[in-house]
Amino acid sequence: MQISKKLLRIVGQTNAKYEMFEENDKILLGLSGGKDSLILSHILNHFQKVSPKNWKFKAVTVDYGIGQDFSYLIEHFKNHCIDYEIIKTNSFEVMQEKAKQNATICSFCARLRRGHLYTYALKNGFNKVALGHHLDDAVESFFMNFTYNGALRTLAPKYTAKNGLVLIRPLIFARERQIRDCAIKNELKVVGDECCPAYSMENKMPHARANTKELLLNLEKNNPKLFISLKSAFENIHKDTFF
Ligand SMILES: Nc1ncnc2c1ncn2[C@@H]1O[C@H](COP(=O)(O)OP(=O)(O)OP(=O)(O)O)[C@@H](O)[C@H]1O
C-alpha cells in the first residue's frame, strides 16, 4: 500500500496537534468499505508501526443487514494483517419502519450506526472511535448546519462523547481528492452508494447535501483558497462577536 507523503504528513500534523494516537489507546475504526475509512485503516496501520507510542486499533463494519457481501474486505484485511470484524445488525429493518413515516433516513441511519459502534467499543474495552471524515465533510457539515439547521457547528477533530469514548477524525485536515487519488493509485476496491440503506430503499436522498456540494464547488471555483481559509476559521472562533 502506497500512501502519499503528503497525506501521511497531514495526518501526522493532525495527530501532533490533537493527540489522536496516545499511549495504551485501543482505537475502534468505523469502516464502511468506502474510500475514506479504507484509506484511513492503512494510515492507522502505518502510524501504529512507526509510532513511538504503544497503541492498537481494530476496524469494524456495521452490517446493516441488507445482504451485503463483505468477503473481499475480510480477505483484504487478512492480507494486510489488520484486525477486522463485521458487526451484524438489523438496522435495515429498523430503517424500513422509519422510512414508512416518509422520513429522510440518512441522519437516523448515522445515529443507529454510531450507537452500534459505541456499544461495541464499550463492550470490548476500546477508549477511542476513529471515523473517516475529511475536510470536505467538515466544510459541508458546517454549511449545511448554518444554512438549513440554524446552528454554527461542524465535525470536530476530537471530542469526548457523553459515554466517555473519545471520537477522533484523523483525516479531518485532508481533502477528499487527496484520499480519492490515493485509493485510485492503489487500485483499491471500494463500495459505493449501493451499500447505503437509503439507496436500497429509494428513500429521499438529502437535497440539502447535494445543494451544499454544488454551492461549495462554485465558491471554490471563484476562490481557490476557500478551504484553506475555512480550515483556519474552524480554529479561529470569535465567540463574543455572535448574538
Ligand atoms: N457501515 C459502517 N460501519 C462502520 N463505520 C461506518 C459505516 N459507515 C460509515 N462509517 C464510518 O462513518 C464515517 C462517515 O460515514 P459516511 O457515510 O459519511 O462515509 P463517507 O464520507 O462516504 O466515507 P467512507 O468513504 O469511509 O464511506 C466513515 O468514514 C466511517 O468511518
The ligand as a Tripos MOL2 file, in Angstrom:
@<TRIPOS>MOLECULE
LIG
   31    33     1     0     0
SMALL
NO_CHARGES

@<TRIPOS>ATOM
      1 N1        -21.2910    0.6770    7.9000 N.pl3     1 LIG1
      2 C1        -20.3570    1.2970    8.6000 C.ar      1 LIG1
      3 N2        -19.6860    0.6340    9.5570 N.ar      1 LIG1
      4 C2        -18.7320    1.2500   10.2940 C.ar      1 LIG1
      5 N3        -18.3820    2.5390   10.1310 N.ar      1 LIG1
      6 C3        -19.0090    3.2440    9.1760 C.ar      1 LIG1
      7 C4        -20.0190    2.6680    8.3610 C.ar      1 LIG1
      8 N4        -20.4530    3.6170    7.5010 N.ar      1 LIG1
      9 C5        -19.7540    4.7290    7.7680 C.ar      1 LIG1
     10 N5        -18.8790    4.5180    8.7800 N.ar      1 LIG1
     11 C6        -17.9220    5.4930    9.3650 C.3       1 LIG1
     12 O1        -18.5050    6.7890    9.3510 O.3       1 LIG1
     13 C7        -17.7280    7.6810    8.5270 C.3       1 LIG1
     14 C8        -18.6330    8.6340    7.7950 C.3       1 LIG1
     15 O2        -19.6140    7.9130    7.0990 O.3       1 LIG1
     16 P1        -20.1860    8.3970    5.6890 P.3       1 LIG1
     17 O3        -21.3260    7.5260    5.3420 O.co2     1 LIG1
     18 O4        -20.3590    9.8600    5.7330 O.co2     1 LIG1
     19 O5        -18.9990    7.9390    4.7890 O.3       1 LIG1
     20 P2        -18.1610    8.5650    3.6260 P.3       1 LIG1
     21 O6        -17.9270   10.0510    3.8050 O.co2     1 LIG1
     22 O7        -18.7150    8.0920    2.3420 O.co2     1 LIG1
     23 O8        -16.7660    7.8150    3.9850 O.3       1 LIG1
     24 P3        -16.2970    6.3840    3.5220 P.3       1 LIG1
     25 O9        -15.5980    6.6390    2.2200 O.co2     1 LIG1
     26 O10       -15.3850    5.9130    4.6170 O.co2     1 LIG1
     27 O11       -17.5440    5.5500    3.3820 O.co2     1 LIG1
     28 C9        -16.9370    6.7300    7.6070 C.3       1 LIG1
     29 O12       -15.7490    7.3330    7.1160 O.3       1 LIG1
     30 C10       -16.6460    5.5800    8.5300 C.3       1 LIG1
     31 O13       -15.5570    5.8610    9.4020 O.3       1 LIG1
@<TRIPOS>BOND
     1     1     2 1
     2     2     3 ar
     3     2     7 ar
     4     3     4 ar
     5     4     5 ar
     6     5     6 ar
     7     6     7 ar
     8     6    10 ar
     9     7     8 ar
    10     8     9 ar
    11     9    10 ar
    12    10    11 1
    13    11    12 1
    14    11    30 1
    15    12    13 1
    16    13    14 1
    17    13    28 1
    18    14    15 1
    19    15    16 1
    20    16    17 2
    21    16    18 1
    22    16    19 1
    23    19    20 1
    24    20    21 2
    25    20    22 1
    26    20    23 1
    27    23    24 1
    28    24    25 2
    29    24    26 1
    30    24    27 1
    31    28    29 1
    32    28    30 1
    33    30    31 1
@<TRIPOS>SUBSTRUCTURE
     1 LIG1         1 GROUP 0 **** ****
